[in-house]
Structure formats: structure tokens, C-alpha cells
Amino acid sequence: MSKKNDGMLLTAGFMAAVTLLSKALGLVRDSMLTAYFGSGLVSDAFLTASTIPTTFFDVIIGGVISATFIPVFNDIMSKRGKDDAMKFVNKFVTLIVSITLVIVAAGIIFRGALVGLQTNYTGEKAELTATLTAIMFPMIIFTGLAFSFVGLLQSFGEYKIPSLISLVSNAAIILYYLLFGSKFGVYGLSVTMVIAWSLQFLILVPWIMKFGVRYRPDFKFKDADIKQTLLLAGPMLVSTWVQPLYTIVNQRFASNIESAVTYIQQSNRLYIIIVGVFSFVVTNLIFPKLAKAVAEDEMTEAKQLTVGSMRAIVLVIAPLMAIFMTLSYPIASVVYGYGKMGAEGVAAISALLRYYSVGMIGLGLNEILSKAFFSLHDSKTPMRNSIISMVVNVAFAFILYNVMSTNGLALAAAIGSIVNAALNWFCIARKYPDMIKGSDVGNMVKAVLSAAVMFAVMYVIYNFLSGRFEGLIGNIVICALCAAAGVVVYGVLLLVTGEEDIKNILRKRG
């Protein structure tokens, strides 16, 4: 194995470890919310208020900051050199700060209308949500800065420091709970959210200075590079609206039922955290490399990176999907089943988690395929596909909510993710017929079928064990035994079916 590949694997390993630790702290943070405030008015208000600024931010600009910055920056670096690239950085960051300041001002002024848009809250609940929303809106200024400089560092090949930022913010919030949670309550928690997000940006500052960035405001937004960025951002932005729209639709429906917003938010966060550990590492590692390969006209390398990432995502997420669909109740019990969260809440979260998990592979693949299109400066294709998947999601949400209540919202989101990934797959295969070969599809099918058998084995074992162990320790034992047995079955089946990625790993180790 080459030193280049060794370095890439070491970086991926570090990012995976840090991301896993960060996501674990994220689970602790989320579980402490329900432990301190339960699943009623306060937690519903806080969770809604914390998503309104980020959803508003994502809809307007947030989803495309890194995705537009990285291809344009790498193109300038490759063709015109570092000096011009740094001038672009100054203009881009000034633009982002200007836009986020306007968003914050508008969000604070129209906070009541935004709460009304996403929920059916009234009275005290609506007032508390609006107040907390106003407190937390400034955090998107730091979010915009952090996203910008993460893209810059990744373009310079620095992946380790950007992977640490969520670790720091989650630790800050947990520290608040432990030291001040009982004293300052949900208002102090909202202020801490802003501080935590500012820390994500501040820890990047020494590193961006190390790479020669000396930021000076530059308002020349008519610059050709900024225009290119904005042209790329338009369709790309629409393609990132899927998750924010899911959030708005789900909260709108769930706000009719007491505590349902908390259940949906906590189950979705747990779901995103788990998928994010792996899709975050893969997409953040390959996207700058994809953009650089395209900028240097190395299309063979770009295609190999894309397909290799797709296979890796399916190989890892397929067994995770089986685990979550089988063990959603003991997992929810371990994460949320203490403090003021009752058994009814745990059962509701576990059911939602099971339905969200149906879309795990679709969500992971879509992350890869969207980044592949963005690196090719094609943002229109994922935009069209996202619009179609959003329509599908909303339609199924209306239908399934009346049949399955909030569980139908989770299943509708999963269906939307699958449709989006399928459309992106079809389009990239049509654009580059030689990219995804039959052997690639075959290996992914082997992984999915092996995971299906793994699910069946774990289901039998879970039903046997579930009545024999109780409490926190009992649930941990059940999860450990079922998952261990499932992973063994999955690994054996991959070897028996001759899945190529596993064979290559074993061959290199041998």
C-alpha cells in the first residue's frame, strides 16, 4: 500500500474516532435534555427553537457554503495560484457574514411568525419557543464562519482539526448541564448553544492563520469568482432543502400532539448521529479530493473515488440499519430511558427510530452522490432530484400521518431519502455509463442481502433475550449480544459471497 493511501486511511481512522466520540457526546447532550426537562412543554419549545435558526439558515445559504467554496477555491488554486485564492477567501467570508447578519436580524424580528410557520403552538408554549428562538439566532453567524473555514482547511488537506469542532461544542453544552442546568434552566441552555457554536469557529482560527489566511473584509461581490459561486449555489441550495423541509413538515404535524416534537427530534437526531459518523467521514474526506481531481481533469480518479465511497457506505451502513431496526427499543432505553423521560416516551422514540432507519442506506448514498455532482460543478441535477424527493416526502407525510400518526412522518422521510438517492444514482449512471460497473452493484447487493440475513438472526435472538434481561444493564447486554451475533453473521456471509472490499482488506492485511 502506498504512503498516500496509508495517510488517507490514518486520516479516515482519526476522523472516524473523533466523529464517533463527538456523536457519543451528542447523544449524552440530547439525553440530558429529556433527563432535565422531560418530554413536555419546555423540551418541545427548546428543540423547536433550536431548529428554527438552523433550518432558516440551511434554506437560505447554510447547505451550500462548503459545497460551493471547495470547488471554486480549488479551481482558483489550481489555475491561478494561492494569492488569487486568498483574495477569493476574503470576498467569500465577507459575503457569508453579511448574509448571516441579515438572517439573524430578520429571524429575531419575525421570530413569532417563524414559530407559527413550523408549529401549531399557542399560548405559553408559543411565547417560550419564540423567546428561545431569538436568543439562539446569533449562533448561525458562527456557523457560517465555521463552515467557510472548514472548507478552506479541507482544501489544504487538513481534515483532523475540522473534525474536532463538534466535539468541543457538545462538551461545552454537557458542561453547562452539569454545572448550571438546574440553576439557569432552558434560558441558560439557549445562551450556551450560542457560545458552543462560537467555539466551533474560534478553534479553527489558529489553523487558518497557519495556512496564511489574513482576513480583511472585501465587499467586491460583483467579482467573477463570487458570481461563479453564486451561480453554482442557486441550484445547489435547492438540492440541500430536503432535510430542512423534512424538519418543517414533521414539526408542523407533530406539534398537534403533546411531546411528539420531542420524540421526533430525539429519534431523528439519534438516527442522523449514527449515519453521520460514517457518511460525515467519507464525504468530508473525499469531497475536496473529488473537487481537486475534477479541477485537474483527473476524471478516472474522480470516478473511482465516487464508486469506492458508495461501496464503503453500503458496506458499513447496511449492518447498522439491521441493528437499529432490530434493537431500536433497547437502544432508545439506554440513551433516553432515565430522568424525567418515561417508558411511554422511550417506546415512542424507539418506534420512530425503527421507521427512520429504513432510509439509512438512501441517506448515506445520497451524501456521496450529491457531493459527486457538486464536485463536477453540476448542481442542477441534484436540485431537480431533491425537488422530486421533497414532493414525494410531503405527499407520503400527508398520507401516512393519517394512518400511522407520527410514525408515518418518519417512514415518509425514509422514503424521501431512498427516492432521492435512487434518482441521483440513475442520473450519474446515465451521465457516466462506465462509472458504476456491474461488479460494484453486485458487491453492494451482497452487503444488503447479508445485512437482511443478519437482521433475521438478530430478531430471533432479541425475542429470546428480551424477557430475560431488564433495566439499563439488561438493555446494554441485549444490544451487545444481539449486535455481536449479527456482526459475526454479516462478516461470515460477506466472506462466503466473496464481497470484494472485504477480500481486499484481508489480502492487504495478509
VENHU-V813310 format. One record per residue. N is the residue number from 1. RES is the residue in one small letter. OMEGA is omega in whole degrees, 0 to 359 (none if undefined). D_CENTER is the distance of its C-alpha to the mean C-alpha in whole Angstrom. Layout:
N&RES&OMEGA&D_CENTER ; N&RES&OMEGA&D_CENTER
//
This chain:
1&m&183&31 ; 2&s&177&31 ; 3&k&179&30 ; 4&k&179&28 ; 5&n&177&26 ; 6&d&180&27 ; 7&g&180&25 ; 8&m&179&22 ; 9&l&178&22 ; 10&l&178&22 ; 11&t&179&20 ; 12&a&178&17 ; 13&g&178&19 ; 14&f&180&18 ; 15&m&180&15 ; 16&a&181&14 ; 17&a&180&16 ; 18&v&179&15 ; 19&t&179&11 ; 20&l&178&13 ; 21&l&179&15 ; 22&s&180&13 ; 23&k&176&11 ; 24&a&176&14 ; 25&l&177&15 ; 26&g&176&12 ; 27&l&177&14 ; 28&v&179&17 ; 29&r&182&16 ; 30&d&180&15 ; 31&s&179&18 ; 32&m&177&21 ; 33&l&181&20 ; 34&t&177&21 ; 35&a&181&24 ; 36&y&190&25 ; 37&f&181&25 ; 38&g&183&25 ; 39&s&182&24 ; 40&g&188&26 ; 41&l&187&26 ; 42&v&182&25 ; 43&s&176&22 ; 44&d&182&21 ; 45&a&182&22 ; 46&f&182&20 ; 47&l&177&17 ; 48&t&181&18 ; 49&a&181&19 ; 50&s&180&16 ; 51&t&182&14 ; 52&i&178&16 ; 53&p&182&16 ; 54&t&178&13 ; 55&t&178&13 ; 56&f&179&16 ; 57&f&181&15 ; 58&d&182&12 ; 59&v&184&15 ; 60&i&186&18 ; 61&i&193&16 ; 62&g&185&13 ; 63&g&186&11 ; 64&v&186&14 ; 65&i&180&15 ; 66&s&185&14 ; 67&a&177&14 ; 68&t&183&18 ; 69&f&189&19 ; 70&i&180&18 ; 71&p&182&20 ; 72&v&179&23 ; 73&f&180&23 ; 74&n&178&24 ; 75&d&179&26 ; 76&i&180&28 ; 77&m&184&28 ; 78&s&189&30 ; 79&k&187&32 ; 80&r&175&33 ; 81&g&188&33 ; 82&k&183&31 ; 83&d&178&33 ; 84&d&179&32 ; 85&a&179&28 ; 86&m&175&29 ; 87&k&176&30 ; 88&f&178&27 ; 89&v&180&25 ; 90&n&180&27 ; 91&k&183&27 ; 92&f&181&24 ; 93&v&177&23 ; 94&t&178&26 ; 95&l&181&25 ; 96&i&179&21 ; 97&v&180&23 ; 98&s&181&25 ; 99&i&182&23 ; 100&t&177&21 ; 101&l&177&24 ; 102&v&179&25 ; 103&i&181&22 ; 104&v&180&23 ; 105&a&180&26 ; 106&a&181&26 ; 107&g&179&23 ; 108&i&180&26 ; 109&i&186&29 ; 110&f&184&27 ; 111&r&180&25 ; 112&g&179&27 ; 113&a&180&27 ; 114&l&176&23 ; 115&v&179&23 ; 116&g&178&26 ; 117&l&186&23 ; 118&q&184&21 ; 119&t&171&23 ; 120&n&182&26 ; 121&y&175&27 ; 122&t&172&31 ; 123&g&185&33 ; 124&e&182&32 ; 125&k&179&28 ; 126&a&180&28 ; 127&e&180&29 ; 128&l&180&27 ; 129&t&180&24 ; 130&a&179&25 ; 131&t&180&27 ; 132&l&177&23 ; 133&t&179&22 ; 134&a&179&24 ; 135&i&188&24 ; 136&m&183&20 ; 137&f&181&20 ; 138&p&182&21 ; 139&m&182&18 ; 140&i&174&17 ; 141&i&180&19 ; 142&f&176&18 ; 143&t&179&14 ; 144&g&178&16 ; 145&l&181&18 ; 146&a&179&16 ; 147&f&181&14 ; 148&s&185&17 ; 149&f&171&18 ; 150&v&177&15 ; 151&g&179&16 ; 152&l&181&20 ; 153&l&179&19 ; 154&q&178&18 ; 155&s&176&20 ; 156&f&178&23 ; 157&g&179&21 ; 158&e&183&20 ; 159&y&188&17 ; 160&k&182&18 ; 161&i&178&18 ; 162&p&181&15 ; 163&s&182&13 ; 164&l&192&15 ; 165&i&179&14 ; 166&s&177&12 ; 167&l&182&15 ; 168&v&183&17 ; 169&s&178&16 ; 170&n&179&15 ; 171&a&180&19 ; 172&a&181&20 ; 173&i&178&19 ; 174&i&178&20 ; 175&l&177&23 ; 176&y&180&24 ; 177&y&185&24 ; 178&l&186&26 ; 179&l&189&29 ; 180&f&186&29 ; 181&g&182&27 ; 182&s&185&30 ; 183&k&186&32 ; 184&f&173&30 ; 185&g&188&28 ; 186&v&178&25 ; 187&y&176&26 ; 188&g&178&26 ; 189&l&180&22 ; 190&s&176&21 ; 191&v&179&23 ; 192&t&177&22 ; 193&m&179&18 ; 194&v&179&20 ; 195&i&181&21 ; 196&a&179&18 ; 197&w&177&16 ; 198&s&178&19 ; 199&l&178&19 ; 200&q&178&16 ; 201&f&187&18 ; 202&l&181&22 ; 203&i&178&21 ; 204&l&188&20 ; 205&v&180&24 ; 206&p&184&26 ; 207&w&178&24 ; 208&i&175&24 ; 209&m&178&28 ; 210&k&180&28 ; 211&f&172&27 ; 212&g&179&30 ; 213&v&175&28 ; 214&r&189&30 ; 215&y&172&29 ; 216&r&181&31 ; 217&p&180&31 ; 218&d&186&31 ; 219&f&179&32 ; 220&k&185&33 ; 221&f&177&30 ; 222&k&178&32 ; 223&d&183&32 ; 224&a&181&32 ; 225&d&177&28 ; 226&i&177&27 ; 227&k&178&28 ; 228&q&178&26 ; 229&t&181&23 ; 230&l&177&23 ; 231&l&178&25 ; 232&l&186&22 ; 233&a&185&19 ; 234&g&179&21 ; 235&p&181&20 ; 236&m&181&17 ; 237&l&179&16 ; 238&v&181&17 ; 239&s&179&15 ; 240&t&183&11 ; 241&w&186&13 ; 242&v&184&12 ; 243&q&176&9 ; 244&p&179&11 ; 245&l&176&14 ; 246&y&181&13 ; 247&t&181&13 ; 248&i&181&16 ; 249&v&182&18 ; 250&n&180&17 ; 251&q&180&18 ; 252&r&179&21 ; 253&f&187&22 ; 254&a&182&21 ; 255&s&176&23 ; 256&n&184&26 ; 257&i&181&26 ; 258&e&178&27 ; 259&s&185&24 ; 260&a&178&22 ; 261&v&178&19 ; 262&t&181&19 ; 263&y&181&18 ; 264&i&181&16 ; 265&q&183&13 ; 266&q&178&14 ; 267&s&180&14 ; 268&n&179&10 ; 269&r&178&9 ; 270&l&178&11 ; 271&y&181&9 ; 272&i&179&5 ; 273&i&183&7 ; 274&i&178&9 ; 275&v&184&7 ; 276&g&179&5 ; 277&v&186&8 ; 278&f&180&10 ; 279&s&178&8 ; 280&f&182&7 ; 281&v&185&11 ; 282&v&185&12 ; 283&t&180&11 ; 284&n&178&11 ; 285&l&187&15 ; 286&i&187&16 ; 287&f&176&15 ; 288&p&178&18 ; 289&k&176&20 ; 290&l&181&20 ; 291&a&180&20 ; 292&k&180&23 ; 293&a&179&25 ; 294&v&180&25 ; 295&a&180&26 ; 296&e&177&29 ; 297&d&176&29 ; 298&e&187&28 ; 299&m&178&27 ; 300&t&178&28 ; 301&e&180&26 ; 302&a&179&23 ; 303&k&179&23 ; 304&q&178&24 ; 305&l&182&20 ; 306&t&183&19 ; 307&v&178&20 ; 308&g&179&20 ; 309&s&178&16 ; 310&m&180&16 ; 311&r&180&19 ; 312&a&180&17 ; 313&i&180&14 ; 314&v&181&16 ; 315&l&184&18 ; 316&v&187&16 ; 317&i&179&14 ; 318&a&177&17 ; 319&p&176&19 ; 320&l&178&16 ; 321&m&178&16 ; 322&a&180&19 ; 323&i&183&19 ; 324&f&178&17 ; 325&m&180&19 ; 326&t&191&22 ; 327&l&184&22 ; 328&s&182&19 ; 329&y&178&22 ; 330&p&177&23 ; 331&i&178&20 ; 332&a&179&19 ; 333&s&180&23 ; 334&v&185&22 ; 335&v&189&19 ; 336&y&191&20 ; 337&g&175&24 ; 338&y&182&26 ; 339&g&184&27 ; 340&k&178&27 ; 341&m&182&25 ; 342&g&181&28 ; 343&a&179&28 ; 344&e&179&27 ; 345&g&179&24 ; 346&v&180&23 ; 347&a&180&24 ; 348&a&179&22 ; 349&i&182&19 ; 350&s&178&20 ; 351&a&178&21 ; 352&l&181&17 ; 353&l&180&15 ; 354&r&181&18 ; 355&y&175&17 ; 356&y&186&14 ; 357&s&178&14 ; 358&v&183&16 ; 359&g&186&13 ; 360&m&182&11 ; 361&i&178&13 ; 362&g&179&13 ; 363&l&180&9 ; 364&g&179&9 ; 365&l&182&12 ; 366&n&176&11 ; 367&e&180&9 ; 368&i&186&12 ; 369&l&177&14 ; 370&s&180&13 ; 371&k&178&13 ; 372&a&177&17 ; 373&f&181&18 ; 374&f&180&17 ; 375&s&178&19 ; 376&l&182&22 ; 377&h&177&22 ; 378&d&179&22 ; 379&s&182&19 ; 380&k&181&22 ; 381&t&177&21 ; 382&p&176&17 ; 383&m&180&18 ; 384&r&181&21 ; 385&n&179&19 ; 386&s&178&16 ; 387&i&179&19 ; 388&i&182&20 ; 389&s&177&17 ; 390&m&178&17 ; 391&v&178&21 ; 392&v&181&21 ; 393&n&181&18 ; 394&v&180&20 ; 395&a&179&23 ; 396&f&177&22 ; 397&a&178&21 ; 398&f&183&24 ; 399&i&188&26 ; 400&l&178&24 ; 401&y&180&24 ; 402&n&181&28 ; 403&v&188&28 ; 404&m&183&26 ; 405&s&185&25 ; 406&t&176&21 ; 407&n&178&21 ; 408&g&178&21 ; 409&l&179&18 ; 410&a&179&16 ; 411&l&177&18 ; 412&a&177&18 ; 413&a&179&14 ; 414&a&179&14 ; 415&i&178&17 ; 416&g&179&15 ; 417&s&180&13 ; 418&i&180&15 ; 419&v&180&18 ; 420&n&179&15 ; 421&a&181&15 ; 422&a&179&19 ; 423&l&178&20 ; 424&n&177&18 ; 425&w&182&19 ; 426&f&183&23 ; 427&c&181&23 ; 428&i&177&22 ; 429&a&178&25 ; 430&r&181&27 ; 431&k&180&27 ; 432&y&185&27 ; 433&p&182&29 ; 434&d&185&29 ; 435&m&183&26 ; 436&i&184&25 ; 437&k&179&28 ; 438&g&180&29 ; 439&s&177&29 ; 440&d&178&25 ; 441&v&180&25 ; 442&g&179&27 ; 443&n&178&25 ; 444&m&177&22 ; 445&v&177&24 ; 446&k&180&26 ; 447&a&181&23 ; 448&v&179&22 ; 449&l&177&25 ; 450&s&178&26 ; 451&a&178&23 ; 452&a&176&24 ; 453&v&177&27 ; 454&m&178&25 ; 455&f&181&24 ; 456&a&179&28 ; 457&v&180&29 ; 458&m&180&27 ; 459&y&179&28 ; 460&v&181&31 ; 461&i&180&31 ; 462&y&179&29 ; 463&n&178&32 ; 464&f&186&34 ; 465&l&192&33 ; 466&s&180&31 ; 467&g&186&35 ; 468&r&179&36 ; 469&f&180&33 ; 470&e&177&32 ; 471&g&183&31 ; 472&l&181&28 ; 473&i&179&29 ; 474&g&179&30 ; 475&n&177&27 ; 476&i&179&26 ; 477&v&180&28 ; 478&i&179&28 ; 479&c&183&24 ; 480&a&183&25 ; 481&l&181&28 ; 482&c&181&26 ; 483&a&180&23 ; 484&a&178&26 ; 485&a&180&28 ; 486&g&180&25 ; 487&v&178&24 ; 488&v&179&28 ; 489&v&180&29 ; 490&y&180&25 ; 491&g&179&27 ; 492&v&181&30 ; 493&l&177&29 ; 494&l&178&28 ; 495&l&182&31 ; 496&v&182&33 ; 497&t&177&31 ; 498&g&178&31 ; 499&e&192&28 ; 500&e&184&28 ; 501&d&178&25 ; 502&i&179&26 ; 503&k&180&30 ; 504&n&178&29 ; 505&i&179&27 ; 506&l&181&30 ; 507&r&180&33 ; 508&k&178&31 ; 509&r&179&32 ; 510&g&none&35
//
